[in-house]
Amino acid sequence: MTLRIRHLDPDATPSAQVSLEALARVVPQETVSEVLKECDAQERRTRKLPAAFVVLLCVAMNLYTNDCIAHVFFRLLSRLRWLLADPMVTPHVSKGALCQARYRLGARPLVALFKRVCTKPLAEPETDPEAFLFGLRLMALDATVIDLPDTPQNVRVFGKRNSPRGTSAWPQARVVAINECSTHAVLEAGVWPHDFDERAAGLRLLRGVGEGVLLLWDRGFHSFEMVQGALARGCELLGRLPQTVKPGPPLATLSDGTQLVWVRPANCGRRKRGERVLMRLIRYTLEDPNRPGHRVEHRLITSLLDPERAGAEELVVAYHSRWEFELAIDEIKSHQRHPRTPLRSNKPVGVVQEIYGLLIAHYVVRAVMVEAAKKAELPPSRLSFINTLRLIREMIPEAQRTAEEDHPRLYRQLLLDVAARPLAPRTNRCNPRVVKRKMSKFKVKNPSHRDWPQPTKSFREAVVLLN
């Protein structure tokens, strides 16, 4: 049975008829309308670009990150124009009008939409047992920086990073997030200036965890306040201790060789008042000379005190699944976006809007992968993020001209296509943490180069032939 052509309401504007089927499964139109109402972002007069469409545009432009915003708009409407009685009535909107619509919408609706849609974990114990350990959902806390356009507004709000060789080429936003290790879905996130304290940001994001979670974090996030905050939320924790942190003397040595220790705050006054938390200390090293960290002592602390329930070796292996966060960041920064290029937004409010749109789009791709893996009875790690992203990009225009009654069939086919080419199981390998970057011979750009003197003559008029 072939797909049927869609019939359009002759009285509706083309932009109001855009249907992003892959997105609608995760981001329902009703949810978008509710968010706009909550944020008081609904338009008060009829526009070519209604607020609900602009929200979808902000998500779609983070699926088509290599296209300019005007071409993303064209992609969303190109298949609709031939279904209209007069194809010439398709709105032609300039790039400037699209940018104005984005800034008129603001960042709040995208932030609220992210918190409404993306806080739901995707893994289920029956279909993805790798996502759980000791009956707890594995989640990781970490941070990354994203390059922004070099505009005075972005520099003033987000700042540039200093280094021995000077300031960074671009202003940078720091994104701190919590993700689900197995599915790579980002469930909580915040955007701050590049030099914002990661620990303070991590404390705020603990609102995204609760009972039934084992939260992993790197030594850069360790603090007594983080430990207290995680326990207050009811979740278990597993983190690495910095070399400078010395826990109290062992209170007891457990059956597997791990130790019970007191973890105390850095503040002397709080120490004197007796503030402390009982933790389990795990010390280990690696004997494989080809692995980073060979013969280096690593120290982990965890709130799982019973070695019968949580073995030390299982916890060490579980901690290294924190690297799944790095793979999620690689998907977002290197595959979903074009690598080594800054965002589009020249203003801070657009930066925040774009980053949350980027995270929503990533969550949509990951949700499709999880559903496809469930139907194919595979773990999500066996499916390709890049392949899924490409298929979604192809499906969105196809859904525009297909009858809404056939959208479920179109979506089922998408799931089959995603699962049709599973990846091979991961091999036992590691890569060095090195950078291959050419040193430039040109001078560093500075504020004096912004208002560079422009030519007063055409090139032809400036040519002087020498005898």
N, C-alpha and C positions, 0 to 999 in steps of 0.2 A: 504494500500500500504506500503510495507516494505521499509526500507532505503537501498539505494544502496551503494555498496562498492566503495571506492575511487580508481581512477586510477592515478598512479604516473608517472611523467615524468622520463624516465629511465636515462636521462642525468643530472638531477638536484641532488644536494646533499640532503640527508635526512633532515638536519637542515634547508635547504631553503624551505622545503615543510610543515613545521609546521604551522598549522592554529589554532589560538586561537579564536574560533568563538565568545564567549561571550566578549572577549576583542576587537575583530575587530569591533564590533558595536560601541564601544566608542573610541577605539584607532585604526583608520584605518592604514593599511600598508603604504598607500601613505603619511600619516602624519609622520610616523616613518622615512620614507626615506627623507622627506623634513627636518626634525629636524637634522638628521645625516649630511645632506649636509650643513645646516646652521652652525653646530658646527664643521665642517670639521673633522668628526669622521668616515668617510667611509674608509673601508679597501682598500689598494692599491695593494693587491694581494689576490688570492683565498685562503680562510681559511676554516677549518672545522667549525669554529664558526664565521660566518659573523656578522658584527655589528648589523644588523637588528634583527638577532636571539638573540643576547646578550641582546638587549633592552627588548625583550619579556621575556627572561629568568629573567631579573631583576624585572619585574612585576610579573611573575608567581611564583617566589620564595617567594613573599609576599602574595600569595594565599595559598601556601603549606608551611607555616612558620615552621611547626613541622618537615619538612624533610630537610636533608642536601642538599646542592646545587647539588651534584652528582645525588641524587635520584630524584630531581626536573627535571633535564635533562633527566633522564631515563623515567619519566612520560610523558614528552613531545614527546618522540620518540618511546615509547614502542609499541604503536598500529600501527606505520608506518612500523616497521621492517618486519612484516609478509606480507606486500603488495609489498615488493621488490622481484625481481627475485631471489636474493640471500640474505636471511636475515642476513647472517654473515657480510655484508658490512656496517651494521649499525655502525656508529662511536662509539668507546669506548673512552671516554674522561675522563681523571683523574680529580679529584677534584682540583688539583693544576692548571691544564690548564683552568678550568672554572673560577677560581679566577683570574688568569692572564688576561683572556678575560674581566672580569668585570673591572679590574683596567686599562686595556688598553682603554676601552671605556670611563672611567671617569664619573664624575657626571654631567657635563654640558648637555649632551643629555637628561638625565632624568629630570633635572630641566626645560629645554626648552619644553619637552614633557608635563610635568605637566601644565606649563603655557599656552600651546597651547590647551590642551584637557580639563582640569579640571576647567577652569575659567567660563564655561557656567553654569548658574543656571539650575536646573532640574525641579523646580516646575512651574506649569502653573495655572493661576487664574481659568480657567474653570474646571480643574480636581483636584486641590488641594487648595481650598480656605483658608485652615488653614495656608498656607504659607504667607498670606498677611494680613495686617491690615491697615485700612485707605487708601487702594490703594497702600501701600508700602510693599516691600518684606522684611520680617524679617530675619536679619542676625546677627550673634554674633561673637565677637572678644574675644579670650581667649588664654591661653597658657598651656603647659604641659611639663614635662621632660621625656626623654626616657633613660633608662640605656644602657650603651655601654660596650663592652668587655674591661677588665682592662688591656690595653696595654700602654706602655710608650707614643706612638704616640697619642692615644686618650686622655690620661691624659694631655699631653702638650697642645693640641688644645682646648679641651672642659672643662677640669678641673673636680675636685670633689667638692661636696658641703660640707661645714663645718657645724658642729653642736656641741652642748655642749659635746656630747659623742665622738667626733672625726670626721674624714672625712667620707663621704659616701662610701659604699662598691664598687660602680662602678662610673666611670666617666659618666657624663650625658650631653646630648644635650638638649637645650631648643628649643621647637617648638612652635612658635606663629602662629596662624591661624585664618582665618575667615571662618565660615561655614554658610550654609543655614539652618535655624532652623528646618523647617519642614522635609526636606529630609536628613539632616545630611551630605550633600555633602560638602567637604572641597574645597573651591573655591580659596583660596589664603593662602600661607604658607611660612614661612622662618625658617631656621635652624641656631642656634647660640650657643656659649658656654653657659654653665648652668647659669653663673652669668651675662649674658648680660641684660641690662635694658629693661624690658618688654615694657615700654612706647615708647622708641626709636624704638623698633621692631614694635610696633603697628602703629607708625607714617609711617613707610615704607610700611606697608601692606594696608594703606588707598588707595593705588593705585588700589586695587581690588573692590572698591565701587564707586558708582556714583548716579545719579538721580534715584528716584524711590525706594530707599533703606532706611529702618529704621535700623540703626546699634546699637546694644546693647553691652555694655561693663561693666565690674565689676569696683569696686572702685579702684582696683590696677592699672587700665589703665587711670584713670582720670588725665588730665592736661589741662591747657589752650591751649597748642599747639595741643593737640588731638582734642579739640573742634573746634579750628580754622581750622585744617586740614580737619576734616569731613565736615564742612560747605563749605570749598573751593572746595571740590569734588562734592558738590551739593546734598549730602545725608542728611537725617535727623538723629538725634542721640537721644539715651535714655541711660543714664548712672547713676551709683550710686556715690554719693559724699562720700569721706572719712570723718571720724569724724574730722580730723584736718583742713579741708577746710571750711572756713566761707564765704559764699557769701555775697554780699552787702545787705543793708537794703531793704526790699520789696518796690518796686515802685508802685505796685497795687495788689489788691486781686481780683481774677477772680471769676466768678459765681459759680464754683465748689469748691472754697476754696483754690485753688492753687495760687501761687504768681509769679509775674514777678520780677526777680532779675538780677543784673549785675554779671557776672563771670569775674574775673580779673586774670592776670598772677601773679605768685609768685614773680617774679623779681620786686624789688621796682622801678628801673628806668623805666621799662615798665609801671608800674602803674601810675607813675607821668606823663608819656606821654599820659595818658588817654586811654590806650588800654583796651578794655572790650567788652564783648559779652552779648547780652540780652538773658536770658534763662528763662524757666518756672520751678519753684521749686515745687515738690510734696513731702509732708511729710505724712508718714503713719506708722501704726504698725499693728500687728496681734493679734486678741483676742482669738484665739484658743490656749489653754495652751499646747496642744500636738504638736504644730508646732515649729520648730526652729525660733528664732526671736520674740517669744511671748513678747509683751509689750516693745519691743526695737524699738526706733525710726529709721526709714529708710528714707533716703532722695534721691530722684531722680531728675535729671535735664534733660530737653528735649528741643529740638529746635521747637517742635510743640506747638506753643503759643496759638492757638485757642481752647478753651475748647469745643466749639460746634463741631469742627471736631474731636478732640481727647480727650475723657473723661478721667479724672484722674484714675478712677478704671480700665478702659480698658488698660491704660498705665502701671499700676502696674502689672496687670496680664500678659501683654506682656513682661515686663522686666523679669519675672520669666521663660519665655520660653527660656531665655539665658541658662538654665540648659540643654537644648538639646545638647549644645556643649559638656557637660560632658558625655552625653550618646554616642555621636560620638567617643569621646576619649576612652570610655570603649569598644566600638566595636573594635577599632583599637588595643588597648593595651591588652585587656583581651580575645577577641574572635578571631579576625583575627590573632593575634600573641598568643604565649603561655604566659600566665601571669607570671610575676615575673622572666622573663629571659631577658638577654641583647640581643642586635642585634647580627648579625653574623660578622660584619665588624671589622677587627682589625686596619684599617687605617682610618683617617678622611675623605679622599675622598670617600671611600667605605661607610662610615656612611651617608654622605649626599646623595649619590646615593641610598642607601637602604631606607632611610626615604622617599625620593620622590617616589620611587617605591612602598613603602607601601601606600602612599597617593593616587597614581594612582590606585592601586588595590582596595582600599576602594571606590574610586569614581566609578569604574566599577561595583562593587557589588551594590552600591546605585543606579546607573543608571538602572540596571536590575530591582531592586525593584520598582523604580518609574514607569517604563514601565509596569511591571506586575500589579501594583496597578491601573494604568490608565485603563487597559483592564478589570480588575475586578471591577472597579468603587469603589475602596476603598482608603482611605488615606494611604500614605506610612507607617505611624506609626502602621498600623494594620498588617504589614508583618514582618516576622522574619528575622533579619540579619543573624543569625547563620544558619538557614535553607537554605537561599539563597546562602550563602558562600559554604555550603556543596554540594548543587546541582551544582554550577558552577565547583567545584572541580571534580565532577563526569562527567560533560559534556565535559570538555576540552579533556581528552583522547578519549572520544567517538567520538568527532568531527574529530579526526585524521584519523580514518578509514572510515568515511562517505563521500560520494561524495559531492563535493562542492555545487552541485545543490540542495542537500537535507539539507544543513545547515540552510536555513530559516525555514524549518519544525522543525528541531531540536531545534532551538532557540524559536519558538512558543511554543513547548512543555515545554521548560524550564520555560517560563513565566507562563504557566498553572500550572506547578508544584509549582512554587514559591507562587502563589496566592491560591493554593488548601487548605492550612491550615492557615487561617488568625488568628491572635492573638485576644484575647478578648480585649474589650475596657479597657483602663487604669483605675485602681481603684484609689480612693482617699487615698493615703498613702504617708508616708515619712519614711526615715531611718536615724538613728543617724550617724553623721560623726565621726566614731571611727575606730581604727585599732586594729586588733587582730594579734599580732606578738610575737613569742617566743624570749626571750632574750637568746643569745648564751653564753655558758660558755667558748668558745674558744677565744684565743687572736685575736686581729685585724690583718689582713694581712697588711704588709708594704713592701716597696721596697726591704728590705734585704731578703725577702722570695722568690724573683724571681729566684735567682741563688742558690737554695738550694743544699747543697752537695749531690751527688748521691752515691749509694752503690758501694763499690769496690769489693764485693764478691756476689755470688748468695745467695739466701735465704738458700739453703741447706748447702752451705759452711759456712754460718754464724752461723748455729745452733751448740750450745755446750750443750751437755747433762750434767746435774749436778747429782752428786752422793747423 
